[in-house]
Amino acid sequence: MTEFFADVNGIKICYEVQGEGDPVVLIHGFGVTKEEWICQFEPLSQYFRVVRFDNRGSGKSDRPNTPYTMELFADDTRGLMDFL
């Protein structure tokens, strides 16, 4: 799977996209990475355009030394979708 990086809210977000159709965004929880969705990514991509990404501070995305909030994570998700 090919990873890409998007400039979102002043940081780089690592993401993967596969499939065509309506978008499905897979968002992992705290302490894991986009790889958490390994079992769902391929099957869902047969029917949808599936996006999985590393939240800021996880995986291969940037880890800025600032407080992380749910609002910031939501803004990052929205920014990534706008980028795509």
C-alpha positions as CSV (number, residue, x, y, z in Angstrom):
1,M,0.0,0.0,0.0
2,T,1.3,3.4,-0.9
3,E,1.4,6.1,1.8
4,F,1.1,9.8,1.1
5,F,1.5,12.9,3.1
6,A,-0.9,15.9,3.2
7,D,-0.1,19.3,4.6
8,V,-3.0,19.9,7.0
9,N,-3.2,22.6,9.7
10,G,0.6,23.2,9.6
11,I,1.6,19.6,9.9
12,K,2.1,16.5,7.7
13,I,-0.6,13.8,7.9
14,C,0.3,10.3,6.7
15,Y,-2.6,8.6,4.9
16,E,-3.6,5.9,2.5
17,V,-6.5,5.8,0.0
18,Q,-7.9,2.8,-1.8
19,G,-11.1,2.0,-3.8
20,E,-13.7,4.0,-5.5
21,G,-17.2,5.2,-4.6
22,D,-18.5,7.0,-1.6
23,P,-15.8,7.9,0.9
24,V,-15.4,6.0,4.2
25,V,-12.9,7.5,6.7
26,L,-11.3,5.2,9.2
27,I,-10.2,7.1,12.3
28,H,-8.1,5.3,14.9
29,G,-8.1,6.0,18.7
30,F,-5.4,7.2,20.9
31,G,-2.3,5.0,21.2
32,V,-2.6,3.2,17.9
33,T,-2.0,4.0,14.2
34,K,-3.8,3.7,10.9
35,E,-2.6,0.1,10.8
36,E,-5.3,-0.6,13.4
37,W,-7.7,-0.9,10.4
38,I,-5.7,-3.5,8.4
39,C,-8.5,-6.1,8.5
40,Q,-11.2,-3.6,7.4
41,F,-9.3,-1.5,4.8
42,E,-9.1,-4.0,2.0
43,P,-12.6,-5.4,2.2
44,L,-14.3,-2.0,2.5
45,S,-12.2,-0.7,-0.5
46,Q,-14.1,-3.2,-2.7
47,Y,-17.2,-1.0,-2.3
48,F,-16.0,2.4,-1.1
49,R,-13.2,4.9,-1.4
50,V,-11.5,4.2,1.9
51,V,-9.2,6.6,3.7
52,R,-7.1,5.7,6.7
53,F,-4.6,8.0,8.3
54,D,-2.3,8.5,11.3
55,N,-3.7,11.2,13.6
56,R,-1.2,13.9,14.6
57,G,1.2,12.5,17.2
58,S,0.9,8.9,15.9
59,G,2.5,6.7,13.3
60,K,4.2,8.6,10.5
61,S,2.3,11.9,11.0
62,D,4.0,14.9,12.6
63,R,4.2,15.1,16.4
64,P,4.0,18.8,17.2
65,N,4.8,19.7,20.9
66,T,1.4,21.3,21.5
67,P,-1.7,20.2,23.4
68,Y,-3.9,17.8,21.5
69,T,-7.7,18.2,21.7
70,M,-10.7,16.5,20.1
71,E,-11.4,19.7,18.2
72,L,-7.9,19.7,16.8
73,F,-8.2,16.0,15.7
74,A,-11.6,16.9,14.1
75,D,-10.1,19.9,12.3
76,D,-7.2,17.6,11.0
77,T,-9.7,15.1,9.7
78,R,-11.8,17.8,8.0
79,G,-8.5,19.3,6.6
80,L,-7.4,16.0,5.2
81,M,-10.8,15.4,3.5
82,D,-10.6,18.9,2.0
83,F,-7.1,18.1,0.8
84,L,-8.3,15.0,-0.9
